[in-house]
């Protein structure tokens, strides 16, 4: 069982803003699509890959983590 640390993880298991700023990446893979959310500089990135080819790359300003999380969640849903 994973240990919950409020500094690095939210109660829902997502990564905290602090974790992103420390270089952590949130990612998941479903139906051959890999989706990742990370922070670099003053920008959040949401990228998606299929067969190791990037098919989507959206960026969000430093104060738009909620928008980035929303897109990440939508892309992580079942794609049937």
C-alpha positions in Angstrom: 0.0 0.0 0.0 1.3 3.4 -0.9 2.1 5.9 1.8 0.1 9.2 1.7 2.3 12.3 2.3 0.3 15.5 2.1 3.5 17.4 0.9 3.7 15.2 -2.2 0.2 13.7 -2.8 -3.3 15.0 -2.6 -5.9 12.7 -0.9 -7.1 11.6 -4.4 -3.6 10.4 -5.2 -2.7 13.2 -7.6 0.6 15.0 -7.3 0.7 18.3 -5.4 1.8 21.6 -6.9 4.9 21.3 -4.7 5.7 17.9 -6.2 5.4 19.2 -9.7 7.8 22.0 -8.9 10.2 19.4 -7.5 10.2 17.7 -10.9 7.6 14.9 -10.3 5.6 13.8 -13.3 2.0 12.4 -13.2 1.3 9.8 -15.9 -0.9 7.0 -16.8 -1.4 4.6 -19.6 -4.7 3.3 -21.0 -5.5 1.6 -24.2 -2.0 2.2 -25.6 -2.2 5.9 -24.9 0.3 7.4 -22.5 -0.7 10.7 -20.9 1.5 12.8 -18.7 1.3 16.1 -16.7 4.4 17.9 -15.6 5.7 21.4 -14.7 8.7 23.0 -16.4 9.8 26.6 -15.9 6.5 28.6 -15.5 4.4 26.2 -17.6 2.4 23.0 -17.0 2.5 20.6 -19.9 0.0 17.9 -20.8 1.2 15.5 -23.4 -0.2 12.3 -24.9 1.6 9.6 -26.9 0.5 6.7 -29.0 3.1 4.1 -30.0 5.8 6.6 -28.7 4.6 9.3 -31.1 3.3 12.5 -29.5 -0.2 13.2 -30.6 -1.1 16.0 -28.2 0.8 18.7 -26.4 -1.0 21.4 -24.5 0.6 24.0 -22.2 -0.9 26.0 -19.4 0.3 29.1 -17.5 1.8 28.7 -14.0 -1.6 29.6 -12.4 -3.6 27.2 -14.5 -2.9 23.9 -12.8 -6.6 23.2 -12.4 -7.1 23.5 -16.2 -4.1 21.2 -16.8 -5.5 18.6 -14.4 -8.9 18.8 -16.1 -7.4 18.1 -19.5 -5.2 15.3 -18.0 -8.2 13.7 -16.4 -10.2 13.9 -19.6 -7.4 12.3 -21.7 -7.0 9.6 -19.1 -10.5 8.3 -19.6 -11.3 5.1 -21.6 -11.0 5.8 -25.3 -13.2 3.0 -26.7 
